[in-house]
Amino acid sequence: MKRRFDALELSAALSFGYGDVEIDRSWRGTPVPADCVQWSTSGQVRAAYILGGDRAMPRIGLGFDHFASASFTEGGDTFARLDVNTDAATFVSLRPAVEFGGEIVRASGTRLRPHLTLGATRYLNDPAVSLGANFANAPDNTPDFTARTSLDETVFDASAGLDMLTAGNMTVRAEAFLSTSSNSEGHGGSLKIEIPLWR
């Protein structure tokens, strides 16, 4: 959802995800399989101000990510089978960024729109994930043990891409992105082609 008031742009987004994950591990050569159901919800509200005829756009966003997983019990014939508890975590983040862009119009009518975005994600609460479990064959009064992983509080993001709009209304969008922090790094890209079936 997006609204524009002259140079000010306000937007909001909400997304949901669901997955059924197969876990395949082994204990001293014995398979210990499991299925884990996971789901997620993410949302963001964002304000941006367009400068210089769409050439630069500083923006600030406030977002949240909620992740949850259902409890499950591992299979296999070994004492190392685990009963894993239901778990959920919510992260709130501030997301400043600035986007640079422009447009090149070719004689054929094709429009090329390169863009570059530099930003960061700063988590406002403790970005840690924990999961409790116990051995499936343990007595009922055995206390659970917990595995905990802390994530970096600040993540830096960069992306660069090119949008091409042809005179025949075909659109090609290519983008590469990089995300890096003190202890992690991720990168990837995307290519999207839109061809109208009728005019």
Contacts in CASP RR format, 6 or more apart in sequence:
PFRMAT RR
TARGET T0000
AUTHOR 0000-0000-0000
METHOD contacts of the structure
MODEL  1
MKRRFDALELSAALSFGYGDVEIDRSWRGTPVPADCVQWSTSGQVRAAYI
LGGDRAMPRIGLGFDHFASASFTEGGDTFARLDVNTDAATFVSLRPAVEF
GGEIVRASGTRLRPHLTLGATRYLNDPAVSLGANFANAPDNTPDFTARTS
LDETVFDASAGLDMLTAGNMTVRAEAFLSTSSNSEGHGGSLKIEIPLWR
1 11 0 8 1.000
1 12 0 8 1.000
1 13 0 8 1.000
2 9 0 8 1.000
2 10 0 8 1.000
2 11 0 8 1.000
2 12 0 8 1.000
3 9 0 8 1.000
3 10 0 8 1.000
3 11 0 8 1.000
4 10 0 8 1.000
7 49 0 8 1.000
7 50 0 8 1.000
7 51 0 8 1.000
8 47 0 8 1.000
8 48 0 8 1.000
8 49 0 8 1.000
8 50 0 8 1.000
9 47 0 8 1.000
9 48 0 8 1.000
9 49 0 8 1.000
9 50 0 8 1.000
9 57 0 8 1.000
9 59 0 8 1.000
10 45 0 8 1.000
10 46 0 8 1.000
10 47 0 8 1.000
10 48 0 8 1.000
11 45 0 8 1.000
11 46 0 8 1.000
11 48 0 8 1.000
12 43 0 8 1.000
12 44 0 8 1.000
12 45 0 8 1.000
12 46 0 8 1.000
13 43 0 8 1.000
13 44 0 8 1.000
13 46 0 8 1.000
14 41 0 8 1.000
14 42 0 8 1.000
14 43 0 8 1.000
15 41 0 8 1.000
15 42 0 8 1.000
15 43 0 8 1.000
16 39 0 8 1.000
16 40 0 8 1.000
16 41 0 8 1.000
16 42 0 8 1.000
17 39 0 8 1.000
17 40 0 8 1.000
17 41 0 8 1.000
18 37 0 8 1.000
18 38 0 8 1.000
18 39 0 8 1.000
18 40 0 8 1.000
19 37 0 8 1.000
19 38 0 8 1.000
19 39 0 8 1.000
20 35 0 8 1.000
20 36 0 8 1.000
20 37 0 8 1.000
20 38 0 8 1.000
21 35 0 8 1.000
21 36 0 8 1.000
21 37 0 8 1.000
21 38 0 8 1.000
22 33 0 8 1.000
22 34 0 8 1.000
22 35 0 8 1.000
23 33 0 8 1.000
23 34 0 8 1.000
23 35 0 8 1.000
23 36 0 8 1.000
23 74 0 8 1.000
24 31 0 8 1.000
24 33 0 8 1.000
25 31 0 8 1.000
25 32 0 8 1.000
25 33 0 8 1.000
26 32 0 8 1.000
27 78 0 8 1.000
27 80 0 8 1.000
28 78 0 8 1.000
30 76 0 8 1.000
30 77 0 8 1.000
30 78 0 8 1.000
30 80 0 8 1.000
31 76 0 8 1.000
32 74 0 8 1.000
32 75 0 8 1.000
32 76 0 8 1.000
32 78 0 8 1.000
32 80 0 8 1.000
32 81 0 8 1.000
32 82 0 8 1.000
33 74 0 8 1.000
33 75 0 8 1.000
33 76 0 8 1.000
34 72 0 8 1.000
34 73 0 8 1.000
34 74 0 8 1.000
34 75 0 8 1.000
34 84 0 8 1.000
35 72 0 8 1.000
36 69 0 8 1.000
36 70 0 8 1.000
36 72 0 8 1.000
36 84 0 8 1.000
37 69 0 8 1.000
37 70 0 8 1.000
37 72 0 8 1.000
38 67 0 8 1.000
38 68 0 8 1.000
38 69 0 8 1.000
38 70 0 8 1.000
39 67 0 8 1.000
39 68 0 8 1.000
39 69 0 8 1.000
40 65 0 8 1.000
40 66 0 8 1.000
40 67 0 8 1.000
40 68 0 8 1.000
41 64 0 8 1.000
41 65 0 8 1.000
41 66 0 8 1.000
42 63 0 8 1.000
42 64 0 8 1.000
42 65 0 8 1.000
42 66 0 8 1.000
43 63 0 8 1.000
43 64 0 8 1.000
43 65 0 8 1.000
44 61 0 8 1.000
44 62 0 8 1.000
44 63 0 8 1.000
44 64 0 8 1.000
44 95 0 8 1.000
45 61 0 8 1.000
45 62 0 8 1.000
45 63 0 8 1.000
46 59 0 8 1.000
46 60 0 8 1.000
46 61 0 8 1.000
46 62 0 8 1.000
46 95 0 8 1.000
47 59 0 8 1.000
47 60 0 8 1.000
47 61 0 8 1.000
48 57 0 8 1.000
48 58 0 8 1.000
48 59 0 8 1.000
48 60 0 8 1.000
48 99 0 8 1.000
49 57 0 8 1.000
49 58 0 8 1.000
49 59 0 8 1.000
50 56 0 8 1.000
50 57 0 8 1.000
51 57 0 8 1.000
51 58 0 8 1.000
54 101 0 8 1.000
54 102 0 8 1.000
54 103 0 8 1.000
55 100 0 8 1.000
55 101 0 8 1.000
55 102 0 8 1.000
56 98 0 8 1.000
56 99 0 8 1.000
56 100 0 8 1.000
56 101 0 8 1.000
57 98 0 8 1.000
57 99 0 8 1.000
57 100 0 8 1.000
58 96 0 8 1.000
58 97 0 8 1.000
58 98 0 8 1.000
59 96 0 8 1.000
59 97 0 8 1.000
59 98 0 8 1.000
59 99 0 8 1.000
60 94 0 8 1.000
60 95 0 8 1.000
60 96 0 8 1.000
60 97 0 8 1.000
61 94 0 8 1.000
61 95 0 8 1.000
61 96 0 8 1.000
62 92 0 8 1.000
62 93 0 8 1.000
62 94 0 8 1.000
62 95 0 8 1.000
63 92 0 8 1.000
63 93 0 8 1.000
63 94 0 8 1.000
63 95 0 8 1.000
64 90 0 8 1.000
64 91 0 8 1.000
64 92 0 8 1.000
64 93 0 8 1.000
65 90 0 8 1.000
65 91 0 8 1.000
65 93 0 8 1.000
66 88 0 8 1.000
66 89 0 8 1.000
66 90 0 8 1.000
66 91 0 8 1.000
67 88 0 8 1.000
67 89 0 8 1.000
67 90 0 8 1.000
67 129 0 8 1.000
68 86 0 8 1.000
68 87 0 8 1.000
68 88 0 8 1.000
68 89 0 8 1.000
69 86 0 8 1.000
69 87 0 8 1.000
69 88 0 8 1.000
69 131 0 8 1.000
70 86 0 8 1.000
71 83 0 8 1.000
71 84 0 8 1.000
71 85 0 8 1.000
71 86 0 8 1.000
72 84 0 8 1.000
73 81 0 8 1.000
73 82 0 8 1.000
73 83 0 8 1.000
73 84 0 8 1.000
73 136 0 8 1.000
74 81 0 8 1.000
74 82 0 8 1.000
74 83 0 8 1.000
74 84 0 8 1.000
74 136 0 8 1.000
75 81 0 8 1.000
75 136 0 8 1.000
79 135 0 8 1.000
79 137 0 8 1.000
80 135 0 8 1.000
81 135 0 8 1.000
81 136 0 8 1.000
81 137 0 8 1.000
82 133 0 8 1.000
82 134 0 8 1.000
82 135 0 8 1.000
82 136 0 8 1.000
83 133 0 8 1.000
83 134 0 8 1.000
83 135 0 8 1.000
83 136 0 8 1.000
84 131 0 8 1.000
84 132 0 8 1.000
84 133 0 8 1.000
85 131 0 8 1.000
85 132 0 8 1.000
85 133 0 8 1.000
85 144 0 8 1.000
87 129 0 8 1.000
87 130 0 8 1.000
87 131 0 8 1.000
87 132 0 8 1.000
89 128 0 8 1.000
89 129 0 8 1.000
89 130 0 8 1.000
90 125 0 8 1.000
91 123 0 8 1.000
91 125 0 8 1.000
91 127 0 8 1.000
92 123 0 8 1.000
92 124 0 8 1.000
92 125 0 8 1.000
93 121 0 8 1.000
93 122 0 8 1.000
93 123 0 8 1.000
93 124 0 8 1.000
94 121 0 8 1.000
94 122 0 8 1.000
94 124 0 8 1.000
95 119 0 8 1.000
95 120 0 8 1.000
95 121 0 8 1.000
95 122 0 8 1.000
96 119 0 8 1.000
96 120 0 8 1.000
96 122 0 8 1.000
97 117 0 8 1.000
97 118 0 8 1.000
97 119 0 8 1.000
97 120 0 8 1.000
97 157 0 8 1.000
98 117 0 8 1.000
98 118 0 8 1.000
98 119 0 8 1.000
99 115 0 8 1.000
99 116 0 8 1.000
99 117 0 8 1.000
100 115 0 8 1.000
100 116 0 8 1.000
100 117 0 8 1.000
101 113 0 8 1.000
101 114 0 8 1.000
101 115 0 8 1.000
101 116 0 8 1.000
102 113 0 8 1.000
102 114 0 8 1.000
102 115 0 8 1.000
103 111 0 8 1.000
103 112 0 8 1.000
103 113 0 8 1.000
104 111 0 8 1.000
104 112 0 8 1.000
104 113 0 8 1.000
104 114 0 8 1.000
105 111 0 8 1.000
105 112 0 8 1.000
106 112 0 8 1.000
108 166 0 8 1.000
108 167 0 8 1.000
109 166 0 8 1.000
109 167 0 8 1.000
110 164 0 8 1.000
110 165 0 8 1.000
110 166 0 8 1.000
110 167 0 8 1.000
111 163 0 8 1.000
111 164 0 8 1.000
111 165 0 8 1.000
112 162 0 8 1.000
112 163 0 8 1.000
112 164 0 8 1.000
113 162 0 8 1.000
113 163 0 8 1.000
113 164 0 8 1.000
113 165 0 8 1.000
114 160 0 8 1.000
114 161 0 8 1.000
114 162 0 8 1.000
115 160 0 8 1.000
115 161 0 8 1.000
115 162 0 8 1.000
115 163 0 8 1.000
116 158 0 8 1.000
116 159 0 8 1.000
116 160 0 8 1.000
116 161 0 8 1.000
117 157 0 8 1.000
117 158 0 8 1.000
117 159 0 8 1.000
117 160 0 8 1.000
118 157 0 8 1.000
118 158 0 8 1.000
119 156 0 8 1.000
119 157 0 8 1.000
119 158 0 8 1.000
120 154 0 8 1.000
120 155 0 8 1.000
120 156 0 8 1.000
120 157 0 8 1.000
121 154 0 8 1.000
121 155 0 8 1.000
121 157 0 8 1.000
122 153 0 8 1.000
122 154 0 8 1.000
123 151 0 8 1.000
123 153 0 8 1.000
123 154 0 8 1.000
126 150 0 8 1.000
127 150 0 8 1.000
127 151 0 8 1.000
127 152 0 8 1.000
127 153 0 8 1.000
128 148 0 8 1.000
128 149 0 8 1.000
128 150 0 8 1.000
128 151 0 8 1.000
129 148 0 8 1.000
129 149 0 8 1.000
129 151 0 8 1.000
130 146 0 8 1.000
130 147 0 8 1.000
130 148 0 8 1.000
130 149 0 8 1.000
131 146 0 8 1.000
131 147 0 8 1.000
131 148 0 8 1.000
132 144 0 8 1.000
132 145 0 8 1.000
132 146 0 8 1.000
132 147 0 8 1.000
133 144 0 8 1.000
133 145 0 8 1.000
133 146 0 8 1.000
133 147 0 8 1.000
134 142 0 8 1.000
134 143 0 8 1.000
134 144 0 8 1.000
134 145 0 8 1.000
135 142 0 8 1.000
151 181 0 8 1.000
151 184 0 8 1.000
152 181 0 8 1.000
152 182 0 8 1.000
152 183 0 8 1.000
152 184 0 8 1.000
154 181 0 8 1.000
154 182 0 8 1.000
155 179 0 8 1.000
155 180 0 8 1.000
155 181 0 8 1.000
155 184 0 8 1.000
156 179 0 8 1.000
156 180 0 8 1.000
156 181 0 8 1.000
157 177 0 8 1.000
157 178 0 8 1.000
157 179 0 8 1.000
158 177 0 8 1.000
158 178 0 8 1.000
158 179 0 8 1.000
159 175 0 8 1.000
159 176 0 8 1.000
159 177 0 8 1.000
159 178 0 8 1.000
160 175 0 8 1.000
160 176 0 8 1.000
160 177 0 8 1.000
161 173 0 8 1.000
161 174 0 8 1.000
161 175 0 8 1.000
161 176 0 8 1.000
162 173 0 8 1.000
162 174 0 8 1.000
162 175 0 8 1.000
163 171 0 8 1.000
163 172 0 8 1.000
163 173 0 8 1.000
164 171 0 8 1.000
164 172 0 8 1.000
164 173 0 8 1.000
165 171 0 8 1.000
168 196 0 8 1.000
169 196 0 8 1.000
169 199 0 8 1.000
170 193 0 8 1.000
170 194 0 8 1.000
170 195 0 8 1.000
170 196 0 8 1.000
171 192 0 8 1.000
171 193 0 8 1.000
171 194 0 8 1.000
172 191 0 8 1.000
172 192 0 8 1.000
172 193 0 8 1.000
172 194 0 8 1.000
173 190 0 8 1.000
173 191 0 8 1.000
173 192 0 8 1.000
173 193 0 8 1.000
173 194 0 8 1.000
174 190 0 8 1.000
174 191 0 8 1.000
174 192 0 8 1.000
175 189 0 8 1.000
175 190 0 8 1.000
175 191 0 8 1.000
176 187 0 8 1.000
176 188 0 8 1.000
176 189 0 8 1.000
177 187 0 8 1.000
177 188 0 8 1.000
177 189 0 8 1.000
178 185 0 8 1.000
178 186 0 8 1.000
178 187 0 8 1.000
178 188 0 8 1.000
179 185 0 8 1.000
179 186 0 8 1.000
179 187 0 8 1.000
180 186 0 8 1.000
END
